Amino acid sequence: MNLPAISRWRTGCFQLPRYSFSPGEISLAGTIADSAGTGGSRMRIFGQWALVYSVSGRCFYEDERGGRREVEPGGWILVFPDLAQAYGPTSGDLSDELYVCFRGPVFEVWREVACFDPRRTTGRWLPPAEGVKVFKNFFQRIQSKGCSSLKAVCLWQEFLAEIVGLPAVASLK
C-alpha cells in the first residue's frame, strides 16, 4: 500500500483482498481529497461501520441524537451502521480524509461490550503526518502475502482499539 504525500492525494479506493469466511471484514478503504463528506447536513444510515480519519481541514459530525461536533485534522469519526449521521467540511474549508469501512459479527460484539458507544463517535488520535504513516503500515500488513482473513480482522481490531483509545485489555506475558 503506497500512500502518496497528503498534498498529492486523490480520491480513490484501495484494493483489498476478499475472503470467503471471517468473523468480520474490511469492506472498503481509501482516501478522499477535498471531501464533501456525506453531502451536507443531510443525515444518512450507512449500513456498516466506518472509521473516518481527518487528514486536513476542519469538518463537522452530527447524528440523529442531536449535537454537532467539530473534528480537526488528526481526529476521527466512528460511523455506526444504524445511526443516522452526517459529516463533512465546515463552511469555507476543504477536508481530506482516509477511511476504512468494516462489518461483521465481531464488531457487533464491540458494541455489546461498550467498546463502541454511540455517545462517543468522535475523538483525537495522532497528528496527520504520523497517523498516515501508521495507516500505511497497517495496509501493507493486511495486503501482504499470506495474511489470512482472520489475521486481517484481528490486526484491524488491534489498530482500531489504538485509534479510538481503548485501554489495553490484557497482557500476554
TITIKOL-508009 format. One line per 5 residues: number of its first residue (from 1); their letters; for each residue x, y, z of C-alpha. Coordinates in nm, 4 decimals. Layout:
residues N
NUM> a> X,Y,Z | ...
end
This chain:
residues 173
1> mnlpa> 0.0000,0.0000,0.0000 | 0.1709,0.3129,-0.1151 | 0.0073,0.6256,0.0258 | 0.1360,0.9365,-0.1532 | 0.2213,1.2600,0.0247
6> isrwr> -0.1009,1.4162,0.1559 | -0.0617,1.7135,-0.0803 | -0.0876,1.4702,-0.3758 | -0.3895,1.2726,-0.2562 | -0.6628,1.1884,-0.4974
11> tgcfq> -0.9916,1.0263,-0.4227 | -0.9623,0.6509,-0.4591 | -1.0224,0.3092,-0.3090 | -0.7534,0.0639,-0.2068 | -0.7507,-0.2857,-0.3455
16> lprys> -0.8268,-0.5177,-0.0555 | -0.8251,-0.8951,-0.0526 | -1.1618,-1.0703,-0.0290 | -1.2101,-1.3693,0.1969 | -1.4630,-1.6487,0.1995
21> fspge> -1.5175,-1.6563,0.5768 | -1.4326,-1.4289,0.8602 | -1.5923,-1.3020,1.1803 | -1.5645,-0.9633,1.0127 | -1.4195,-0.7907,0.7118
26> islag> -1.2736,-0.4669,0.5911 | -1.5112,-0.3984,0.3051 | -1.3668,-0.0768,0.1651 | -1.0838,0.1658,0.2355 | -0.9351,0.4665,0.0633
31> tiads> -0.8552,0.8353,0.0598 | -1.0762,1.1261,-0.0344 | -0.9283,1.4592,-0.1408 | -1.1497,1.7660,-0.0932 | -1.4167,1.5514,0.0701
36> agtgg> -1.7783,1.6559,0.0643 | -1.8446,1.4101,0.3479 | -2.1990,1.2785,0.3348 | -2.3112,1.5703,0.1204 | -2.4028,1.8498,0.3589
41> srmri> -2.6123,1.8160,0.6699 | -2.8407,1.5509,0.5178 | -2.8493,1.2533,0.7551 | -2.7914,0.9028,0.6231 | -2.7763,0.5498,0.7584
46> fgqwa> -2.4617,0.3899,0.6172 | -2.5375,0.0211,0.6842 | -2.1883,-0.0749,0.8022 | -1.9212,0.0571,1.0344 | -1.6695,0.3138,0.9131
51> lvysv> -1.3768,0.4956,1.0629 | -1.3014,0.8307,0.9016 | -0.9637,0.9871,0.9849 | -0.9346,1.3608,0.9160 | -0.6049,1.4441,0.7496
56> sgrcf> -0.6541,1.8110,0.6659 | -0.9218,2.0739,0.7009 | -1.1858,2.1137,0.9656 | -1.5049,1.9154,0.9439 | -1.8197,1.8576,1.1456
61> yeder> -2.0044,1.5487,1.2655 | -2.3668,1.5245,1.3778 | -2.6139,1.2438,1.4237 | -2.9801,1.1835,1.4969 | -2.9201,1.2082,1.8740
66> ggrre> -2.8524,1.5800,1.8298 | -2.5470,1.7902,1.8824 | -2.2789,1.8882,1.6372 | -1.9072,1.8422,1.6950 | -1.6090,1.9836,1.5126
71> vepgg> -1.3345,1.7438,1.4029 | -0.9878,1.8810,1.3350 | -0.7007,1.7159,1.1471 | -0.5846,1.4126,1.3436 | -0.9395,1.3491,1.4609
76> wilvf> -1.1598,1.0520,1.3813 | -1.5265,0.9800,1.3271 | -1.6799,0.6409,1.4013 | -1.9832,0.5803,1.1792 | -2.2355,0.3369,1.3287
81> pdlaq> -2.4172,0.1195,1.0730 | -2.7658,0.2022,1.2009 | -2.7287,0.5562,1.3372 | -2.8380,0.8355,1.1029 | -2.5489,1.0773,1.0764
86> aygpt> -2.3843,1.3432,0.8617 | -2.0324,1.4767,0.8368 | -1.8316,1.6950,0.6044 | -1.6103,2.0013,0.5777 | -1.7073,2.3110,0.7723
91> sgdls> -1.8111,2.6172,0.5754 | -1.5347,2.7519,0.3562 | -1.2934,2.4696,0.4362 | -1.1705,2.1701,0.2396 | -1.1252,1.8356,0.4079
96> delyv> -0.9072,1.5367,0.3157 | -0.9792,1.2033,0.4771 | -0.8721,0.8436,0.4971 | -1.1490,0.5929,0.5613 | -1.1960,0.2262,0.6436
101> cfrgp> -1.5375,0.0577,0.6175 | -1.5897,-0.2678,0.8048 | -1.8618,-0.5086,0.9089 | -1.9276,-0.8426,1.0694 | -2.0365,-1.0037,1.3938
106> vfevw> -1.7103,-0.9354,1.5764 | -1.7772,-0.5608,1.5557 | -2.1284,-0.6067,1.6903 | -1.9650,-0.7667,1.9950 | -1.7588,-0.4484,2.0321
111> revac> -2.0883,-0.2590,2.0582 | -2.2414,-0.5095,2.3025 | -1.9487,-0.4762,2.5436 | -1.9452,-0.0934,2.5031 | -1.6147,-0.0624,2.3166
116> fdprr> -1.8250,0.1238,2.0596 | -2.0510,0.3758,2.2275 | -2.2905,0.5915,2.0232 | -2.2202,0.8741,2.2686 | -1.8519,0.8661,2.1632
121> ttgrw> -1.8449,0.8929,1.7854 | -1.5509,1.1336,1.7513 | -1.2087,1.1724,1.9057 | -0.8452,1.2653,1.8500 | -0.5597,1.0346,1.7583
126> lppae> -0.2226,1.1226,1.6068 | -0.1206,1.4288,1.4066 | -0.1905,1.3529,1.0378 | 0.1725,1.3087,0.9254 | 0.2235,1.0388,1.1909
131> gvkvf> -0.1229,0.8857,1.1530 | -0.0900,0.8416,0.7764 | 0.2392,0.6544,0.8272 | 0.0720,0.4168,1.0728 | -0.2215,0.3604,0.8352
136> knffq> 0.0236,0.2894,0.5524 | 0.1975,0.0250,0.7640 | -0.1375,-0.1299,0.8563 | -0.2486,-0.1554,0.4916 | 0.0848,-0.3081,0.3915
141> riqsk> 0.0450,-0.5726,0.6617 | -0.3058,-0.6794,0.5606 | -0.2170,-0.6828,0.1924 | 0.0947,-0.8918,0.2421 | 0.1124,-1.2420,0.1027
146> gcssl> -0.0181,-1.4970,0.3480 | -0.2316,-1.2570,0.5553 | -0.5404,-1.4628,0.6282 | -0.8918,-1.3308,0.6709 | -0.8795,-1.3892,1.0436
151> kavcl> -0.5408,-1.2207,1.0787 | -0.6576,-0.9147,0.8822 | -0.9622,-0.8757,1.1084 | -0.7500,-0.9241,1.4216 | -0.4969,-0.6650,1.3021
156> wqefl> -0.7804,-0.4211,1.2274 | -0.9284,-0.4725,1.5739 | -0.5904,-0.4060,1.7357 | -0.5373,-0.0953,1.5235 | -0.8936,0.0271,1.5767
161> aeivg> -0.8569,-0.0073,1.9544 | -0.5451,0.2099,1.9394 | -0.7123,0.4793,1.7295 | -1.0264,0.5098,1.9397 | -0.8257,0.4922,2.2601
166> lpava> -0.9472,0.1709,2.4173 | -0.7422,0.0614,2.7172 | -0.5252,-0.2474,2.6807 | -0.7313,-0.5496,2.7795 | -0.4676,-0.7927,2.8960
171> slk> -0.1023,-0.8647,2.8772 | 0.0089,-1.1818,2.7049 | 0.3242,-1.2188,2.9160
end
